[in-house]
Amino acid sequence: MFAILTARRGVTLVELVVTISILAVLASVVMPLTQMTARRTRELELRRNLRTIRTAIDEFKKRYDKSADEKKLPLVVNKSGYPTTLQELVDGYDFGEVNPPKRKFLRRIPSDPFNSPKGKEEPKWGLRSYNDKPDSSSWGGEDVYDVYSLSAGTAIDGTKYKEW
């Protein structure tokens, strides 16, 4: 009348298959979310880096115009007042001030997260000069008025990275 209880060890094949299938479903849901998060993070970094460079260019122009108004710089015909290269924002520019002799606007040139340089190369950005058209994809070479990403990719919101 008394049933003898035996201890059961291990798991059955059905329990194992159910557990593995549940884990597979969870993994298939999590992987796209992590990929989307990584992409969104790179997009935020691209926006931040573009804003940093553009702010430095604008500050350079303000400082140049102020120095020109105060007659600290020699008058140069056809000079827009924008930096000639991005590296000039890092190296500094002499605005005719006593202290500091060269004013710097960036510590380093931020890189494009969708077009990262290989090894020790400088970060690559698309450049536009003051005389270029707003949607130009070729740089006139006179100065640096604007920067844009060289990536041909499309953002999560459907816009092209080159258009930011």
C-alpha positions in Angstrom: 0.0 0.0 0.0 2.8 2.3 0.6 4.5 3.4 -2.6 8.2 3.6 -2.4 9.5 7.0 -3.4 12.6 6.9 -5.5 14.8 9.9 -5.9 14.9 11.1 -9.5 18.2 12.6 -10.7 18.8 14.6 -13.9 16.4 16.2 -16.4 14.4 14.6 -19.1 14.9 15.2 -22.7 11.7 17.2 -23.0 12.7 19.5 -20.2 16.1 20.1 -21.8 14.5 20.9 -25.2 12.0 23.3 -23.7 14.7 25.1 -21.8 16.9 25.5 -24.8 14.1 26.7 -27.0 13.1 29.4 -24.4 16.8 30.5 -24.3 16.9 30.7 -28.1 13.8 32.8 -28.2 15.1 35.2 -25.6 18.5 35.5 -27.4 16.8 36.2 -30.7 14.9 39.1 -29.0 18.0 40.5 -27.2 20.5 40.5 -30.1 18.7 43.1 -32.3 18.1 45.3 -29.3 21.8 45.3 -28.5 22.7 46.0 -32.1 20.2 48.9 -32.2 21.6 50.3 -29.0 25.2 50.2 -30.3 24.1 52.0 -33.5 22.2 54.6 -31.6 25.2 55.2 -29.4 27.4 55.7 -32.5 24.9 58.1 -33.9 24.9 60.2 -30.7 28.7 60.3 -30.8 28.6 61.5 -34.4 26.1 64.3 -33.5 28.3 65.3 -30.5 31.5 65.3 -32.6 29.9 67.3 -35.4 28.6 69.8 -32.8 32.1 70.0 -31.1 33.9 70.8 -34.4 31.3 73.2 -35.7 31.3 75.1 -32.3 35.1 75.3 -32.5 34.9 76.7 -36.1 32.3 79.3 -35.0 34.5 80.3 -32.0 37.5 80.7 -34.3 35.5 82.9 -36.7 34.2 85.1 -33.8 37.8 85.5 -32.4 39.1 86.3 -35.9 36.4 88.9 -36.5 37.0 90.5 -33.0 40.8 90.6 -33.7 40.2 92.1 -37.1 37.9 94.8 -35.7 40.5 95.6 -33.0 43.1 95.9 -35.7 45.3 93.2 -34.2 45.5 91.3 -37.5 46.7 92.7 -40.8 43.9 93.2 -43.4 43.9 90.3 -45.9 41.7 90.6 -49.0 39.3 87.6 -49.6 40.0 86.0 -46.2 36.8 84.7 -44.7 38.0 84.4 -41.2 37.5 80.7 -41.0 40.4 78.2 -40.2 42.3 76.9 -43.3 42.3 73.4 -41.9 40.9 71.5 -39.0 44.4 70.9 -37.7 44.6 74.7 -37.2 41.9 74.5 -34.5 44.2 72.1 -32.6 47.6 73.7 -33.3 46.3 77.2 -32.6 46.2 80.5 -34.4 47.9 83.8 -33.7 45.2 86.5 -33.4 47.7 89.2 -32.5 47.3 88.8 -28.8 50.1 89.0 -26.3 48.8 86.2 -24.0 48.3 83.5 -25.2 50.4 83.8 -28.3 48.3 81.2 -30.1 44.7 80.4 -29.2 43.6 76.8 -29.5 40.0 75.6 -30.0 40.3 71.8 -29.9 42.5 69.4 -28.0 42.2 66.9 -30.8 40.1 66.4 -33.9 37.2 64.1 -33.0 36.7 61.1 -35.2 33.7 60.0 -37.2 32.4 56.9 -35.5 31.0 55.6 -38.8 34.2 56.4 -40.8 37.0 55.7 -38.2 40.6 56.2 -39.2 42.9 53.2 -39.5 45.9 53.2 -37.2 47.6 56.5 -36.7 45.7 58.3 -39.5 44.0 61.6 -38.8 40.2 61.5 -38.5 38.6 62.0 -41.9 35.7 64.4 -42.4 34.0 65.9 -45.4 34.9 69.6 -45.5 33.1 72.6 -47.1 34.6 76.0 -47.5 32.8 79.4 -47.2 32.3 79.7 -50.9 31.1 76.1 -51.5 27.4 75.3 -51.9 25.6 74.0 -48.8 25.2 70.5 -50.3 28.6 70.4 -52.0 30.5 67.2 -51.7 33.8 68.7 -52.8 35.9 71.0 -50.8 37.1 74.3 -52.3 40.2 74.3 -50.1 40.2 78.0 -49.1 39.0 77.4 -45.6 36.9 75.2 -43.4 33.4 76.5 -43.0 31.6 73.2 -42.3 32.2 69.5 -41.7 30.1 66.5 -42.5 30.4 62.7 -42.2 31.8 60.8 -45.1 29.7 57.7 -44.3 27.2 56.6 -46.9 25.0 55.0 -44.3 21.5 55.9 -43.3 20.5 56.8 -39.7 17.8 55.1 -37.7 15.5 58.0 -38.5 16.0 57.5 -42.2 18.3 60.5 -42.9 21.7 60.1 -44.4 24.7 60.7 -42.2 26.2 63.0 -44.8 23.3 65.4 -44.4 23.8 66.0 -40.7 
